[in-house]
Amino acid sequence: MTKKRVFMLGAGFMQGVAIRAARALGCTVVAADGNPSAVCAAEADEFVCIDLKDTARLIDYARYLQQNGGLDAVFTAATDFSAAVAAVAAACGLRGHTLEAALNATDKVRMRECFRKTGVPSPAFIELTAADLAAPADRFVAADNLPYDDAGAATADTLERRLGELAGRFPLVVKPVDNMGARGCSLVKNLSELRKAAATALQYSRSGRAIVEEYIEGSEFSIEGLIFGGRLYITALADRHIFFPPYFIEMGHTIPSECTQDIADEVISVFERGVHALGLTDGAVKGDILVRNGKAFVGEIAARLSGGYMSGWTVPYSCGLDITAAALTLALGGSPRLHTCGKDSFVIPLKQNCPFVSAERAWISIPGQVASVSGLEAARAAPFVKDVFPRAGAGDTVVFPQNNVEKCGNVLSAAPSRREAVQASEAACRKIVLRLRPHVAETDAFLAELHSPAEQQIFPPNFLQFTEPLAGAETAAKVAVEVLATAPAADSKGQRSGGSSAASSAFFDRLLADAVYEEKESFVLPCFLAAALGTACDLQGRSLRELLHQALEEEPGLASILGISGSPERSAVSALSSRKSRGSSSLDIQRKNGYWKALIRGGLQGLLYRYDCEKV
């Protein structure tokens, strides 16, 4: 019997699940990818290097396959190329969404127009092109958007008129119309920020267009399903966890969602209306849904299976459904058996039905170059952890993420309860440490941009976050205000000016100058840090206490800095407070203060980096 053949668009890591599922169904897989070294290319029966943006060439190759051995399905998962799948399917007479529907689900402006015409709740929007941003940005004063001259005023008026009703509804969201993974997406508070964000979004757009949308502040959900035979089957509903404004960084998702039944019904209803509005009728569908005050709005809907480790991993972990195999069966012309949650029939895998909860969480880094990675095996060995997927290793350059492809790795768990699943993934992420090469300009620049507690959330945020007022903060804040009064204005994007950085540095200089060193739980620390051992946490959820213990495990040489019992410098560290007044230990004080600043700004990585720089 001749095997069926599947043309798989994409051979990256996320498409590996689909390649393996197709082969498990007894199919021959021909994979196409623009990267000749795509990580899952070897798992396909055949591989061809084709740029997935080259739809015409994909169609030609699909026809070649059809005429030379046959072709039974075209498929993708977790890529931007569902429209290419639909074009190939249409050209070869294969099953799938229509090309028109797939284009509606790929282009965000077309998508919003479909929703507007059919009354599906979604954010108000306008489209921008480079022509709308033609005026030079330096005609505007960042602080208040006041034009320097009449020409600038005319340009500001033009952009404001282009925004229409949105001009009075800041903050707004700016995105490229045709990209994924939050690339080029940001939140803006005024016209000046909008101009800069739109220019960035245009760089990420294949068609050179951006979309500006109303900001819907509330809960966010990922939803997925299969539609065929006139019915939409909801196969997943997950909570999304978004951080680090003005960007939209998904630090993980948890499935099934813990939302109430009323909210689940509202999300599913609006998603289904959106699917029909786009004309999607035959294949996989996924959506991002926003909920504000109990009312759902469609963020986006795509004509494919989800990425972000959801369709290939957390969906089957939580409800037992191999959604990838089901979607492939549908593309091959069959009728998938959608047995979920251990049942002999289909039930929507909501929290009351799912036997397990699966949590996906990410770990991130401060900017720099990775020297080594530790803790991966310990993370993999942790209870309930299913997978640990590093994205950054030794020799790689890392940044504080501004989109979802700049994170350093992900942990997936599955457990009988939400609490166990979430704790497992988050604890596993905390075990993983990226140690950075010393004396790298990008790391130095990041650590120099120390934020005061009042500004600690400004992007990129301090890695160590204080949740309670610091002892001595009032006096230090007065010093910072005096410095800021003589400094330049802050950057319009929310990035801090040199004056703001100097003010924050002055804040911590004064705080440290006034601090008395205390011995607490075997550490000798400035009093405000000693008081925050159990309350301050880093961005991965480590308490300051946990962070310091982990730092010592990673680098025992830090014992001399932290004043650990038995270390040669313990008595010297303990005596710092009394010696300061005599001026005899200014170099010691300055050295220690450098460590505390690196700890606050860069967390565990900052502390290790400071040590490694000093050691070198």
Buried (B, 14 or more C-beta within 10 A) or exposed (E): EEBBBBBBBBBBBBBBBBBBBBBEBEBBBBBBBEEEEBBBBEBBBBBBBBEBEBBEBBBBBBBEBBEEEEBBBBBBBBBBBBBBBBBBBBBBEBBBBBBBBBBBBBBBBBBBBBBEEEEBBBBBBBBBBEEBBEBEBEBBBBEEBEBEEEEBBEBBEEBBEBBEEBBEBBBBBBBBBBBBBBBBBBBBBBBBBBBBBBBBBBEBBEEEBBBBBBBBEEBBBBBBBBBBEEEBBBBBBBBBBBBBBBBBBBBBBBBBBBBEEEBBEBBBEBBBBBBBBBBBBBBBBBBBBBBEEEEBBBBBBBBBBBBBBBBBBBBBBBBBBBBBBBBBBBBBEBEBEBBBBEEEEBBBBBBEBBEBBBBBBBBBBBBBBBBEBBBBEEBBEBEBBBBBBBBBBEEBEBBBBBBBEBBBBBBBBBBEEBEBBBBBBBBBBBBBBBBBBBEBEBBBEBBEBBBBBEBBBBBBBBBBBBEEEBBBBEEBBEBBEEBBEEBEEBBBBBEBBEBBBBBBBBBBBBBBBBBBBBBBEBBBBBBBBBBBBEEBBBBBEBBBBBBBBBBBEBBEEBBBBBBBEEBEBBEBBBBBBEBBEEEEBEEBBEEBBBBBBBBBBBBBBBBBBBBBBEEE
